[in-house]
Amino acid sequence: MTKMTSTQRITMAAEGEEPDRVPISGLGIIGMALVWEELFGPDSWMDYGRDAKKLAEAMVYSCKELGFDAIAGLPDSNVVWEAIAEASGLGPYPATHWQRWVGQGPHRLYEGDPLKDILFGNPLVKTMKDALKLVPADPYKHGRFPAIIEATELANKELEGKWGVGGFSGAIWDVGCLMGWTQMFMAMRDDLELWKAVEEVAIETCYQITKAMVKAGARSLGTVSLLPQWVGPEMFLKNPVWVHADHPPELFERIYKEFHIGVGIHPCTVGPWEHAIPVWKKWVEEDHVPSFMLCEYGGADAMARAKKELSPATVVGNLHPLDVMMYGSPADVEAACKELIKKCGPGGRFILQCSDFPPRTPIENLKAMRSAVEKYGYYPIEVEKL
Ligand SMILES: [Zn+2]
């Protein structure tokens, strides 16, 4: 058999068949930052997510040099609220002034007091009057989306459609940063009109982002879900406001109808996620969710159980970001990959990944993922020998 392209490999795996080998996907949100640093040095962080050509170069490098089958050029998860803030004339917004990629840490070059500003005491949106000023972001104009979309287009062209290029559909909860998280939950409970005014702008923005991503060539789309694994399925499903905020069905229906594409889910958490499975199962059936990019929890066994439960969706993950990717050696990475391939590989519907690669993960450890699939990932997987 002639060697498959990465696109064919991923498509086959996602359809529940065994391709030539287990695909490796990577470098979603934080991973791109590692490659960026490798190529352009840490001093160029200020351009990160603004320079489309460099971002495309990092995406292409990840596929062609590091051997990943799929790539997405997303800098971090603050892109949505930040673009809405800019569209609504509420800039400047601190997220783009981070000195270096450190997730919501203290390293941003922000003049205000982060403890009293966006996230806590003095958020951009406090009242209905503020909320009514919000307008949906235009992904070709606002925040870092123009660069991300252009990079996606450039990378896809350069990769000639042979690699999987992914995109971000946005996430509704991201607008919690505009209000402050606590205030968002309070509004969901006590001031539904205020919350709905904000949510509406988020939903329309996410639709526009998705449309632009698909146009730029993204073939798989992802969003982040937080609430079901935070509160558990019983509490979650009893609260229609939360359900809608985490996963508005009309948005995913619209996307599916128009673009014939389902939006994968990334439960962004390091910690137990298994108890959210009943909710996700419902979304697989009702909202065409094709995949779950799962974080580390419970190792390869939990991943194998999730694969079974979430059928026919594909599971993507779940190398441990810290123990394995950041602090482990290439040999540790290889051993963890081998275990995942053995327990989750057979039958397809599995893509090897680390959901969020932490900063300072050694590039050697990224390369070890590729060598592991070369050694152990070819189908049929000889489970007894691994
Ligand atoms: Zn995450």
Boltz pocket constraint, residues with backbone or C-beta under 6 A from the ligand:
constraints:
  - pocket:
      binder: B
      contacts: [[A, 266], [A, 267], [A, 268], [A, 269], [A, 355], [A, 356]]
      max_distance: 6.0
